[in-house]
Amino acid sequence: MMKSYGNKVKVSFSKTEMETNACGRKFWFVEGEATVRRSLFRKKTWHFVYYVDADLGRISMMRGRKISNN
């Protein structure tokens, strides 16, 4: 699934699934990549992981790391 956020940012979601932690709370696990175009030939790409609380709809944890710097 590919979503476009304006001309300079592209977000690609690779995985979404429901998970339950040890306390019984449900979370959406969302994984993907975001690419930001800095200029005509330069892009930055990040891999991200979100854990979204299924009851409240709030992001409870987020992780990200830079993949490339073109």
PQR file of N, CA, C, O and H, with PARSE charges and radii, in Angstrom:
ATOM      1  N   MET A   1       0.846  -1.171   0.000 -0.4000 1.5000
ATOM      2  CA  MET A   1       0.000   0.000   0.000 -0.0000 2.0000
ATOM      3  C   MET A   1       0.895   1.239   0.000  0.5500 1.7000
ATOM      4  O   MET A   1       1.787   1.356   0.840 -0.5500 1.4000
ATOM      5  N   MET A   2       0.672   2.127  -0.899 -0.4000 1.5000
ATOM      6  CA  MET A   2       1.502   3.322  -1.032 -0.0000 2.0000
ATOM      7  C   MET A   2       0.624   4.548  -0.874  0.5500 1.7000
ATOM      8  O   MET A   2      -0.399   4.673  -1.547 -0.5500 1.4000
ATOM      9  H   MET A   2      -0.053   2.031  -1.582  0.4000 1.0000
ATOM     10  N   LYS A   3       1.011   5.446   0.003 -0.4000 1.5000
ATOM     11  CA  LYS A   3       0.305   6.704   0.202 -0.0000 2.0000
ATOM     12  C   LYS A   3       1.248   7.836  -0.134  0.5500 1.7000
ATOM     13  O   LYS A   3       2.444   7.749   0.142 -0.5500 1.4000
ATOM     14  H   LYS A   3       1.842   5.345   0.550  0.4000 1.0000
ATOM     15  N   SER A   4       0.731   8.891  -0.722 -0.4000 1.5000
ATOM     16  CA  SER A   4       1.544  10.043  -1.055 -0.0000 2.0000
ATOM     17  C   SER A   4       1.129  11.218  -0.175  0.5500 1.7000
ATOM     18  O   SER A   4      -0.058  11.524  -0.059 -0.5500 1.4000
ATOM     19  H   SER A   4      -0.241   8.961  -0.946  0.4000 1.0000
ATOM     20  N   TYR A   5       2.102  11.869   0.439 -0.4000 1.5000
ATOM     21  CA  TYR A   5       1.863  13.023   1.303 -0.0000 2.0000
ATOM     22  C   TYR A   5       2.537  14.229   0.675  0.5500 1.7000
ATOM     23  O   TYR A   5       3.628  14.620   1.092 -0.5500 1.4000
ATOM     24  H   TYR A   5       3.066  11.620   0.345  0.4000 1.0000
ATOM     25  N   GLY A   6       1.906  14.812  -0.309 -0.4000 1.5000
ATOM     26  CA  GLY A   6       2.476  15.963  -0.984 -0.0000 2.0000
ATOM     27  C   GLY A   6       3.478  15.552  -2.036  0.5500 1.7000
ATOM     28  O   GLY A   6       3.594  14.371  -2.365 -0.5500 1.4000
ATOM     29  H   GLY A   6       1.020  14.494  -0.647  0.4000 1.0000
ATOM     30  N   ASN A   7       4.200  16.515  -2.563 -0.4000 1.5000
ATOM     31  CA  ASN A   7       5.166  16.250  -3.633 -0.0000 2.0000
ATOM     32  C   ASN A   7       6.461  15.643  -3.121  0.5500 1.7000
ATOM     33  O   ASN A   7       7.127  14.912  -3.854 -0.5500 1.4000
ATOM     34  H   ASN A   7       4.106  17.474  -2.297  0.4000 1.0000
ATOM     35  N   LYS A   8       6.829  15.927  -1.892 -0.4000 1.5000
ATOM     36  CA  LYS A   8       8.165  15.589  -1.423 -0.0000 2.0000
ATOM     37  C   LYS A   8       8.227  14.381  -0.493  0.5500 1.7000
ATOM     38  O   LYS A   8       9.320  13.874  -0.240 -0.5500 1.4000
ATOM     39  H   LYS A   8       6.289  16.521  -1.296  0.4000 1.0000
ATOM     40  N   VAL A   9       7.101  13.902   0.022 -0.4000 1.5000
ATOM     41  CA  VAL A   9       7.108  12.792   0.978 -0.0000 2.0000
ATOM     42  C   VAL A   9       6.260  11.649   0.445  0.5500 1.7000
ATOM     43  O   VAL A   9       5.118  11.843   0.028 -0.5500 1.4000
ATOM     44  H   VAL A   9       6.213  14.313  -0.184  0.4000 1.0000
ATOM     45  N   LYS A  10       6.840  10.447   0.465 -0.4000 1.5000
ATOM     46  CA  LYS A  10       6.097   9.245   0.105 -0.0000 2.0000
ATOM     47  C   LYS A  10       6.210   8.246   1.241  0.5500 1.7000
ATOM     48  O   LYS A  10       7.302   7.994   1.750 -0.5500 1.4000
ATOM     49  H   LYS A  10       7.768  10.289   0.803  0.4000 1.0000
ATOM     50  N   VAL A  11       5.072   7.673   1.640 -0.4000 1.5000
ATOM     51  CA  VAL A  11       5.026   6.719   2.741 -0.0000 2.0000
ATOM     52  C   VAL A  11       4.514   5.396   2.203  0.5500 1.7000
ATOM     53  O   VAL A  11       3.506   5.347   1.498 -0.5500 1.4000
ATOM     54  H   VAL A  11       4.184   7.877   1.227  0.4000 1.0000
ATOM     55  N   SER A  12       5.214   4.329   2.541 -0.4000 1.5000
ATOM     56  CA  SER A  12       4.837   2.993   2.120 -0.0000 2.0000
ATOM     57  C   SER A  12       4.658   2.135   3.373  0.5500 1.7000
ATOM     58  O   SER A  12       5.607   1.951   4.135 -0.5500 1.4000
ATOM     59  H   SER A  12       6.033   4.368   3.114  0.4000 1.0000
ATOM     60  N   PHE A  13       3.447   1.606   3.592 -0.4000 1.5000
ATOM     61  CA  PHE A  13       3.177   0.735   4.731 -0.0000 2.0000
ATOM     62  C   PHE A  13       3.372  -0.707   4.290  0.5500 1.7000
ATOM     63  O   PHE A  13       2.716  -1.166   3.355 -0.5500 1.4000
ATOM     64  H   PHE A  13       2.677   1.755   2.973  0.4000 1.0000
ATOM     65  N   SER A  14       4.271  -1.421   4.956 -0.4000 1.5000
ATOM     66  CA  SER A  14       4.560  -2.794   4.564 -0.0000 2.0000
ATOM     67  C   SER A  14       3.844  -3.822   5.427  0.5500 1.7000
ATOM     68  O   SER A  14       3.632  -4.954   4.994 -0.5500 1.4000
ATOM     69  H   SER A  14       4.804  -1.048   5.715  0.4000 1.0000
ATOM     70  N   LYS A  15       3.467  -3.438   6.655 -0.4000 1.5000
ATOM     71  CA  LYS A  15       2.854  -4.421   7.549 -0.0000 2.0000
ATOM     72  C   LYS A  15       1.975  -3.715   8.574  0.5500 1.7000
ATOM     73  O   LYS A  15       2.398  -2.738   9.192 -0.5500 1.4000
ATOM     74  H   LYS A  15       3.640  -2.518   7.007  0.4000 1.0000
ATOM     75  N   THR A  16       0.775  -4.202   8.751 -0.4000 1.5000
ATOM     76  CA  THR A  16      -0.102  -3.746   9.830 -0.0000 2.0000
ATOM     77  C   THR A  16      -0.793  -4.973  10.405  0.5500 1.7000
ATOM     78  O   THR A  16      -1.366  -5.776   9.669 -0.5500 1.4000
ATOM     79  H   THR A  16       0.432  -4.996   8.249  0.4000 1.0000
ATOM     80  N   GLU A  17      -0.735  -5.110  11.711 -0.4000 1.5000
ATOM     81  CA  GLU A  17      -1.409  -6.239  12.352 -0.0000 2.0000
ATOM     82  C   GLU A  17      -1.743  -5.888  13.796  0.5500 1.7000
ATOM     83  O   GLU A  17      -1.126  -5.010  14.399 -0.5500 1.4000
ATOM     84  H   GLU A  17      -0.269  -4.458  12.308  0.4000 1.0000
ATOM     85  N   MET A  18      -2.734  -6.594  14.335 -0.4000 1.5000
ATOM     86  CA  MET A  18      -3.168  -6.391  15.719 -0.0000 2.0000
ATOM     87  C   MET A  18      -2.361  -7.312  16.621  0.5500 1.7000
ATOM     88  O   MET A  18      -2.214  -8.499  16.327 -0.5500 1.4000
ATOM     89  H   MET A  18      -3.236  -7.307  13.845  0.4000 1.0000
ATOM     90  N   GLU A  19      -1.837  -6.772  17.720 -0.4000 1.5000
ATOM     91  CA  GLU A  19      -1.088  -7.550  18.696 -0.0000 2.0000
ATOM     92  C   GLU A  19      -1.640  -7.292  20.086  0.5500 1.7000
ATOM     93  O   GLU A  19      -2.224  -6.241  20.353 -0.5500 1.4000
ATOM     94  H   GLU A  19      -1.957  -5.809  17.959  0.4000 1.0000
ATOM     95  N   THR A  20      -1.450  -8.262  20.966 -0.4000 1.5000
ATOM     96  CA  THR A  20      -1.882  -8.145  22.355 -0.0000 2.0000
ATOM     97  C   THR A  20      -0.657  -8.304  23.244  0.5500 1.7000
ATOM     98  O   THR A  20       0.131  -9.231  23.058 -0.5500 1.4000
ATOM     99  H   THR A  20      -0.976  -9.116  20.750  0.4000 1.0000
ATOM    100  N   ASN A  21      -0.491  -7.393  24.220 -0.4000 1.5000
ATOM    101  CA  ASN A  21       0.663  -7.510  25.109 -0.0000 2.0000
ATOM    102  C   ASN A  21       0.335  -8.423  26.289  0.5500 1.7000
ATOM    103  O   ASN A  21      -0.753  -8.996  26.342 -0.5500 1.4000
ATOM    104  H   ASN A  21      -1.131  -6.640  24.371  0.4000 1.0000
ATOM    105  N   ALA A  22       1.259  -8.564  27.231 -0.4000 1.5000
ATOM    106  CA  ALA A  22       1.104  -9.475  28.361 -0.0000 2.0000
ATOM    107  C   ALA A  22      -0.038  -9.075  29.291  0.5500 1.7000
ATOM    108  O   ALA A  22      -0.601  -9.927  29.980 -0.5500 1.4000
ATOM    109  H   ALA A  22       2.143  -8.098  27.189  0.4000 1.0000
ATOM    110  N   CYS A  23      -0.387  -7.787  29.318 -0.4000 1.5000
ATOM    111  CA  CYS A  23      -1.475  -7.298  30.182 -0.0000 2.0000
ATOM    112  C   CYS A  23      -2.840  -7.411  29.515  0.5500 1.7000
ATOM    113  O   CYS A  23      -3.854  -7.119  30.148 -0.5500 1.4000
ATOM    114  H   CYS A  23       0.070  -7.095  28.758  0.4000 1.0000
ATOM    115  N   GLY A  24      -2.888  -7.825  28.261 -0.4000 1.5000
ATOM    116  CA  GLY A  24      -4.150  -7.965  27.552 -0.0000 2.0000
ATOM    117  C   GLY A  24      -4.575  -6.751  26.748  0.5500 1.7000
ATOM    118  O   GLY A  24      -5.661  -6.754  26.168 -0.5500 1.4000
ATOM    119  H   GLY A  24      -2.064  -8.062  27.747  0.4000 1.0000
ATOM    120  N   ARG A  25      -3.746  -5.707  26.696 -0.4000 1.5000
ATOM    121  CA  ARG A  25      -4.079  -4.520  25.910 -0.0000 2.0000
ATOM    122  C   ARG A  25      -3.771  -4.787  24.444  0.5500 1.7000
ATOM    123  O   ARG A  25      -2.786  -5.453  24.125 -0.5500 1.4000
ATOM    124  H   ARG A  25      -2.864  -5.705  27.167  0.4000 1.0000
ATOM    125  N   LYS A  26      -4.605  -4.275  23.559 -0.4000 1.5000
ATOM    126  CA  LYS A  26      -4.435  -4.484  22.125 -0.0000 2.0000
ATOM    127  C   LYS A  26      -3.777  -3.271  21.480  0.5500 1.7000
ATOM    128  O   LYS A  26      -4.091  -2.122  21.792 -0.5500 1.4000
ATOM    129  H   LYS A  26      -5.405  -3.734  23.818  0.4000 1.0000
ATOM    130  N   PHE A  27      -2.854  -3.565  20.572 -0.4000 1.5000
ATOM    131  CA  PHE A  27      -2.122  -2.541  19.855 -0.0000 2.0000
ATOM    132  C   PHE A  27      -2.097  -2.876  18.375  0.5500 1.7000
ATOM    133  O   PHE A  27      -2.039  -4.043  17.989 -0.5500 1.4000
ATOM    134  H   PHE A  27      -2.599  -4.498  20.318  0.4000 1.0000
ATOM    135  N   TRP A  28      -2.141  -1.831  17.547 -0.4000 1.5000
ATOM    136  CA  TRP A  28      -1.873  -1.991  16.124 -0.0000 2.0000
ATOM    137  C   TRP A  28      -0.384  -1.829  15.929  0.5500 1.7000
ATOM    138  O   TRP A  28       0.207  -0.849  16.382 -0.5500 1.4000
ATOM    139  H   TRP A  28      -2.188  -0.882  17.861  0.4000 1.0000
ATOM    140  N   PHE A  29       0.223  -2.786  15.258 -0.4000 1.5000
ATOM    141  CA  PHE A  29       1.634  -2.749  14.899 -0.0000 2.0000
ATOM    142  C   PHE A  29       1.689  -2.287  13.450  0.5500 1.7000
ATOM    143  O   PHE A  29       1.166  -2.970  12.569 -0.5500 1.4000
ATOM    144  H   PHE A  29      -0.257  -3.582  14.890  0.4000 1.0000
ATOM    145  N   VAL A  30       2.319  -1.125  13.180 -0.4000 1.5000
ATOM    146  CA  VAL A  30       2.384  -0.543  11.840 -0.0000 2.0000
ATOM    147  C   VAL A  30       3.846  -0.368  11.469  0.5500 1.7000
ATOM    148  O   VAL A  30       4.610   0.253  12.207 -0.5500 1.4000
ATOM    149  H   VAL A  30       2.743  -0.570  13.896  0.4000 1.0000
ATOM    150  N   GLU A  31       4.236  -0.919  10.314 -0.4000 1.5000
ATOM    151  CA  GLU A  31       5.620  -0.861   9.864 -0.0000 2.0000
ATOM    152  C   GLU A  31       5.658  -0.344   8.432  0.5500 1.7000
ATOM    153  O   GLU A  31       4.768  -0.641   7.636 -0.5500 1.4000
ATOM    154  H   GLU A  31       3.615  -1.423   9.714  0.4000 1.0000
ATOM    155  N   GLY A  32       6.695   0.435   8.104 -0.4000 1.5000
ATOM    156  CA  GLY A  32       6.804   0.942   6.742 -0.0000 2.0000
ATOM    157  C   GLY A  32       8.045   1.780   6.535  0.5500 1.7000
ATOM    158  O   GLY A  32       8.961   1.786   7.358 -0.5500 1.4000
ATOM    159  H   GLY A  32       7.419   0.676   8.750  0.4000 1.0000
ATOM    160  N   GLU A  33       8.057   2.499   5.400 -0.4000 1.5000
ATOM    161  CA  GLU A  33       9.168   3.376   5.043 -0.0000 2.0000
ATOM    162  C   GLU A  33       8.636   4.721   4.577  0.5500 1.7000
ATOM    163  O   GLU A  33       7.594   4.808   3.927 -0.5500 1.4000
ATOM    164  H   GLU A  33       7.314   2.494   4.732  0.4000 1.0000
ATOM    165  N   ALA A  34       9.368   5.757   4.922 -0.4000 1.5000
ATOM    166  CA  ALA A  34       9.046   7.114   4.480 -0.0000 2.0000
ATOM    167  C   ALA A  34      10.242   7.667   3.718  0.5500 1.7000
ATOM    168  O   ALA A  34      11.378   7.576   4.182 -0.5500 1.4000
ATOM    169  H   ALA A  34      10.214   5.686   5.451  0.4000 1.0000
ATOM    170  N   THR A  35       9.984   8.233   2.559 -0.4000 1.5000
ATOM    171  CA  THR A  35      11.034   8.822   1.730 -0.0000 2.0000
ATOM    172  C   THR A  35      10.734  10.301   1.536  0.5500 1.7000
ATOM    173  O   THR A  35       9.632  10.674   1.132 -0.5500 1.4000
ATOM    174  H   THR A  35       9.061   8.307   2.182  0.4000 1.0000
ATOM    175  N   VAL A  36      11.722  11.135   1.826 -0.4000 1.5000
ATOM    176  CA  VAL A  36      11.589  12.589   1.683 -0.0000 2.0000
ATOM    177  C   VAL A  36      12.538  13.033   0.582  0.5500 1.7000
ATOM    178  O   VAL A  36      13.740  12.774   0.640 -0.5500 1.4000
ATOM    179  H   VAL A  36      12.616  10.832   2.154  0.4000 1.0000
ATOM    180  N   ARG A  37      11.991  13.696  -0.411 -0.4000 1.5000
ATOM    181  CA  ARG A  37      12.817  14.231  -1.498 -0.0000 2.0000
ATOM    182  C   ARG A  37      13.313  15.607  -1.080  0.5500 1.7000
ATOM    183  O   ARG A  37      12.523  16.523  -0.850 -0.5500 1.4000
ATOM    184  H   ARG A  37      11.015  13.905  -0.458  0.4000 1.0000
ATOM    185  N   ARG A  38      14.637  15.740  -0.985 -0.4000 1.5000
ATOM    186  CA  ARG A  38      15.243  16.997  -0.573 -0.0000 2.0000
ATOM    187  C   ARG A  38      15.475  17.926  -1.754  0.5500 1.7000
ATOM    188  O   ARG A  38      15.309  19.140  -1.633 -0.5500 1.4000
ATOM    189  H   ARG A  38      15.278  14.996  -1.172  0.4000 1.0000
ATOM    190  N   SER A  39      15.851  17.374  -2.873 -0.4000 1.5000
ATOM    191  CA  SER A  39      16.037  18.132  -4.111 -0.0000 2.0000
ATOM    192  C   SER A  39      15.821  17.160  -5.259  0.5500 1.7000
ATOM    193  O   SER A  39      15.320  16.055  -5.049 -0.5500 1.4000
ATOM    194  H   SER A  39      15.986  16.388  -2.971  0.4000 1.0000
ATOM    195  N   LEU A  40      16.185  17.550  -6.445 -0.4000 1.5000
ATOM    196  CA  LEU A  40      15.942  16.706  -7.610 -0.0000 2.0000
ATOM    197  C   LEU A  40      16.634  15.354  -7.514  0.5500 1.7000
ATOM    198  O   LEU A  40      16.066  14.343  -7.926 -0.5500 1.4000
ATOM    199  H   LEU A  40      16.592  18.447  -6.616  0.4000 1.0000
ATOM    200  N   PHE A  41      17.848  15.316  -6.979 -0.4000 1.5000
ATOM    201  CA  PHE A  41      18.609  14.071  -6.926 -0.0000 2.0000
ATOM    202  C   PHE A  41      18.873  13.556  -5.515  0.5500 1.7000
ATOM    203  O   PHE A  41      19.525  12.523  -5.363 -0.5500 1.4000
ATOM    204  H   PHE A  41      18.310  16.137  -6.644  0.4000 1.0000
ATOM    205  N   ARG A  42      18.395  14.233  -4.490 -0.4000 1.5000
ATOM    206  CA  ARG A  42      18.665  13.814  -3.105 -0.0000 2.0000
ATOM    207  C   ARG A  42      17.394  13.342  -2.428  0.5500 1.7000
ATOM    208  O   ARG A  42      16.360  14.007  -2.484 -0.5500 1.4000
ATOM    209  H   ARG A  42      17.866  15.072  -4.614  0.4000 1.0000
ATOM    210  N   LYS A  43      17.484  12.181  -1.785 -0.4000 1.5000
ATOM    211  CA  LYS A  43      16.374  11.625  -1.017 -0.0000 2.0000
ATOM    212  C   LYS A  43      16.905  11.089   0.303  0.5500 1.7000
ATOM    213  O   LYS A  43      18.065  10.690   0.405 -0.5500 1.4000
ATOM    214  H   LYS A  43      18.325  11.641  -1.740  0.4000 1.0000
ATOM    215  N   LYS A  44      16.046  11.085   1.305 -0.4000 1.5000
ATOM    216  CA  LYS A  44      16.343  10.448   2.588 -0.0000 2.0000
ATOM    217  C   LYS A  44      15.219   9.461   2.864  0.5500 1.7000
ATOM    218  O   LYS A  44      14.045   9.773   2.669 -0.5500 1.4000
ATOM    219  H   LYS A  44      15.104  11.409   1.222  0.4000 1.0000
ATOM    220  N   THR A  45      15.585   8.272   3.319 -0.4000 1.5000
ATOM    221  CA  THR A  45      14.605   7.224   3.575 -0.0000 2.0000
ATOM    222  C   THR A  45      14.738   6.742   5.011  0.5500 1.7000
ATOM    223  O   THR A  45      15.846   6.517   5.497 -0.5500 1.4000
ATOM    224  H   THR A  45      16.539   8.018   3.478  0.4000 1.0000
ATOM    225  N   TRP A  46      13.594   6.582   5.694 -0.4000 1.5000
ATOM    226  CA  TRP A  46      13.537   6.077   7.047 -0.0000 2.0000
ATOM    227  C   TRP A  46      12.635   4.860   7.109  0.5500 1.7000
ATOM    228  O   TRP A  46      11.595   4.807   6.453 -0.5500 1.4000
ATOM    229  H   TRP A  46      12.694   6.765   5.298  0.4000 1.0000
ATOM    230  N   HIS A  47      13.043   3.882   7.906 -0.4000 1.5000
ATOM    231  CA  HIS A  47      12.197   2.740   8.230 -0.0000 2.0000
ATOM    232  C   HIS A  47      11.550   3.066   9.575  0.5500 1.7000
ATOM    233  O   HIS A  47      12.250   3.490  10.495 -0.5500 1.4000
ATOM    234  H   HIS A  47      13.888   3.924   8.440  0.4000 1.0000
ATOM    235  N   PHE A  48      10.239   2.881   9.718 -0.4000 1.5000
ATOM    236  CA  PHE A  48       9.577   3.217  10.971 -0.0000 2.0000
ATOM    237  C   PHE A  48       8.687   2.077  11.447  0.5500 1.7000
ATOM    238  O   PHE A  48       8.222   1.248  10.664 -0.5500 1.4000
ATOM    239  H   PHE A  48       9.671   2.536   8.971  0.4000 1.0000
ATOM    240  N   VAL A  49       8.466   2.066  12.761 -0.4000 1.5000
ATOM    241  CA  VAL A  49       7.554   1.128  13.412 -0.0000 2.0000
ATOM    242  C   VAL A  49       6.747   1.928  14.429  0.5500 1.7000
ATOM    243  O   VAL A  49       7.316   2.630  15.266 -0.5500 1.4000
ATOM    244  H   VAL A  49       8.843   2.740  13.396  0.4000 1.0000
ATOM    245  N   TYR A  50       5.429   1.823  14.358 -0.4000 1.5000
ATOM    246  CA  TYR A  50       4.530   2.456  15.320 -0.0000 2.0000
ATOM    247  C   TYR A  50       3.753   1.385  16.062  0.5500 1.7000
ATOM    248  O   TYR A  50       3.384   0.365  15.481 -0.5500 1.4000
ATOM    249  H   TYR A  50       4.967   1.253  13.678  0.4000 1.0000
ATOM    250  N   TYR A  51       3.503   1.615  17.347 -0.4000 1.5000
ATOM    251  CA  TYR A  51       2.551   0.826  18.111 -0.0000 2.0000
ATOM    252  C   TYR A  51       1.433   1.784  18.507  0.5500 1.7000
ATOM    253  O   TYR A  51       1.653   2.730  19.263 -0.5500 1.4000
ATOM    254  H   TYR A  51       3.803   2.444  17.819  0.4000 1.0000
ATOM    255  N   VAL A  52       0.244   1.534  17.995 -0.4000 1.5000
ATOM    256  CA  VAL A  52      -0.901   2.418  18.235 -0.0000 2.0000
ATOM    257  C   VAL A  52      -1.873   1.691  19.152  0.5500 1.7000
ATOM    258  O   VAL A  52      -2.268   0.561  18.866 -0.5500 1.4000
ATOM    259  H   VAL A  52       0.065   0.766  17.381  0.4000 1.0000
ATOM    260  N   ASP A  53      -2.267   2.335  20.260 -0.4000 1.5000
ATOM    261  CA  ASP A  53      -3.237   1.763  21.185 -0.0000 2.0000
ATOM    262  C   ASP A  53      -4.574   1.611  20.468  0.5500 1.7000
ATOM    263  O   ASP A  53      -5.117   2.593  19.963 -0.5500 1.4000
ATOM    264  H   ASP A  53      -1.946   3.254  20.492  0.4000 1.0000
ATOM    265  N   ALA A  54      -5.108   0.399  20.418 -0.4000 1.5000
ATOM    266  CA  ALA A  54      -6.334   0.130  19.660 -0.0000 2.0000
ATOM    267  C   ALA A  54      -7.557   0.773  20.306  0.5500 1.7000
ATOM    268  O   ALA A  54      -8.504   1.118  19.600 -0.5500 1.4000
ATOM    269  H   ALA A  54      -4.667  -0.399  20.828  0.4000 1.0000
ATOM    270  N   ASP A  55      -7.563   0.944  21.623 -0.4000 1.5000
ATOM    271  CA  ASP A  55      -8.722   1.535  22.312 -0.0000 2.0000
ATOM    272  C   ASP A  55      -8.726   3.062  22.242  0.5500 1.7000
ATOM    273  O   ASP A  55      -9.768   3.675  22.012 -0.5500 1.4000
ATOM    274  H   ASP A  55      -6.793   0.664  22.197  0.4000 1.0000
ATOM    275  N   LEU A  56      -7.558   3.672  22.441 -0.4000 1.5000
ATOM    276  CA  LEU A  56      -7.475   5.135  22.502 -0.0000 2.0000
ATOM    277  C   LEU A  56      -7.097   5.777  21.176  0.5500 1.7000
ATOM    278  O   LEU A  56      -7.380   6.957  20.964 -0.5500 1.4000
ATOM    279  H   LEU A  56      -6.711   3.174  22.628  0.4000 1.0000
ATOM    280  N   GLY A  57      -6.465   5.028  20.281 -0.4000 1.5000
ATOM    281  CA  GLY A  57      -6.036   5.579  19.004 -0.0000 2.0000
ATOM    282  C   GLY A  57      -4.793   6.449  19.100  0.5500 1.7000
ATOM    283  O   GLY A  57      -4.516   7.233  18.193 -0.5500 1.4000
ATOM    284  H   GLY A  57      -6.235   4.070  20.454  0.4000 1.0000
ATOM    285  N   ARG A  58      -4.048   6.321  20.178 -0.4000 1.5000
ATOM    286  CA  ARG A  58      -2.832   7.115  20.379 -0.0000 2.0000
ATOM    287  C   ARG A  58      -1.595   6.264  20.093  0.5500 1.7000
ATOM    288  O   ARG A  58      -1.593   5.052  20.308 -0.5500 1.4000
ATOM    289  H   ARG A  58      -4.273   5.684  20.915  0.4000 1.0000
ATOM    290  N   ILE A  59      -0.554   6.916  19.609 -0.4000 1.5000
ATOM    291  CA  ILE A  59       0.715   6.230  19.398 -0.0000 2.0000
ATOM    292  C   ILE A  59       1.373   6.049  20.755  0.5500 1.7000
ATOM    293  O   ILE A  59       1.635   7.023  21.461 -0.5500 1.4000
ATOM    294  H   ILE A  59      -0.555   7.901  19.434  0.4000 1.0000
ATOM    295  N   SER A  60       1.643   4.794  21.119 -0.4000 1.5000
ATOM    296  CA  SER A  60       2.257   4.549  22.416 -0.0000 2.0000
ATOM    297  C   SER A  60       3.774   4.390  22.306  0.5500 1.7000
ATOM    298  O   SER A  60       4.493   4.669  23.265 -0.5500 1.4000
ATOM    299  H   SER A  60       1.431   4.003  20.545  0.4000 1.0000
ATOM    300  N   MET A  61       4.267   3.945  21.147 -0.4000 1.5000
ATOM    301  CA  MET A  61       5.703   3.821  20.950 -0.0000 2.0000
ATOM    302  C   MET A  61       6.010   3.973  19.465  0.5500 1.7000
ATOM    303  O   MET A  61       5.238   3.539  18.610 -0.5500 1.4000
ATOM    304  H   MET A  61       3.682   3.718  20.368  0.4000 1.0000
ATOM    305  N   MET A  62       7.148   4.595  19.173 -0.4000 1.5000
ATOM    306  CA  MET A  62       7.573   4.786  17.796 -0.0000 2.0000
ATOM    307  C   MET A  62       9.075   4.565  17.715  0.5500 1.7000
ATOM    308  O   MET A  62       9.837   5.038  18.558 -0.5500 1.4000
ATOM    309  H   MET A  62       7.775   4.947  19.867  0.4000 1.0000
ATOM    310  N   ARG A  63       9.484   3.837  16.684 -0.4000 1.5000
ATOM    311  CA  ARG A  63      10.909   3.632  16.431 -0.0000 2.0000
ATOM    312  C   ARG A  63      11.178   3.968  14.973  0.5500 1.7000
ATOM    313  O   ARG A  63      10.325   3.751  14.113 -0.5500 1.4000
ATOM    314  H   ARG A  63       8.866   3.453  15.999  0.4000 1.0000
ATOM    315  N   GLY A  64      12.354   4.492  14.698 -0.4000 1.5000
ATOM    316  CA  GLY A  64      12.722   4.797  13.320 -0.0000 2.0000
ATOM    317  C   GLY A  64      14.213   4.811  13.151  0.5500 1.7000
ATOM    318  O   GLY A  64      14.951   5.118  14.088 -0.5500 1.4000
ATOM    319  H   GLY A  64      13.047   4.668  15.396  0.4000 1.0000
ATOM    320  N   ARG A  65      14.667   4.477  11.949 -0.4000 1.5000
ATOM    321  CA  ARG A  65      16.100   4.562  11.649 -0.0000 2.0000
ATOM    322  C   ARG A  65      16.267   4.965  10.197  0.5500 1.7000
ATOM    323  O   ARG A  65      15.469   4.595   9.336 -0.5500 1.4000
ATOM    324  H   ARG A  65      14.067   4.228  11.188  0.4000 1.0000
ATOM    325  N   LYS A  66      17.311   5.723   9.944 -0.4000 1.5000
ATOM    326  CA  LYS A  66      17.591   6.182   8.588 -0.0000 2.0000
ATOM    327  C   LYS A  66      18.173   5.028   7.792  0.5500 1.7000
ATOM    328  O   LYS A  66      19.080   4.342   8.263 -0.5500 1.4000
ATOM    329  H   LYS A  66      17.959   6.023  10.644  0.4000 1.0000
ATOM    330  N   ILE A  67      17.654   4.807   6.579 -0.4000 1.5000
ATOM    331  CA  ILE A  67      18.133   3.737   5.719 -0.0000 2.0000
ATOM    332  C   ILE A  67      19.189   4.250   4.757  0.5500 1.7000
ATOM    333  O   ILE A  67      20.271   3.671   4.653 -0.5500 1.4000
ATOM    334  H   ILE A  67      16.917   5.364   6.196  0.4000 1.0000
ATOM    335  N   SER A  68      18.884   5.330   4.054 -0.4000 1.5000
ATOM    336  CA  SER A  68      19.831   5.818   3.049 -0.0000 2.0000
ATOM    337  C   SER A  68      19.834   7.329   3.014  0.5500 1.7000
ATOM    338  O   SER A  68      18.909   7.990   3.484 -0.5500 1.4000
ATOM    339  H   SER A  68      18.005   5.800   4.139  0.4000 1.0000
ATOM    340  N   ASN A  69      20.884   7.844   2.452 -0.4000 1.5000
ATOM    341  CA  ASN A  69      21.021   9.288   2.304 -0.0000 2.0000
ATOM    342  C   ASN A  69      21.589   9.532   0.905  0.5500 1.7000
ATOM    343  O   ASN A  69      22.803   9.642   0.738 -0.5500 1.4000
ATOM    344  H   ASN A  69      21.636   7.307   2.070  0.4000 1.0000
ATOM    345  N   ASN A  70      20.715   9.614  -0.097 -0.4000 1.5000
ATOM    346  CA  ASN A  70      21.146   9.793  -1.492 -0.0000 2.0000
ATOM    347  C   ASN A  70      21.221  11.245  -1.848  0.5500 1.7000
ATOM    348  O   ASN A  70      21.566  11.586  -2.979 -0.5500 1.4000
ATOM    349  H   ASN A  70      19.728   9.525   0.038  0.4000 1.0000
TER
END
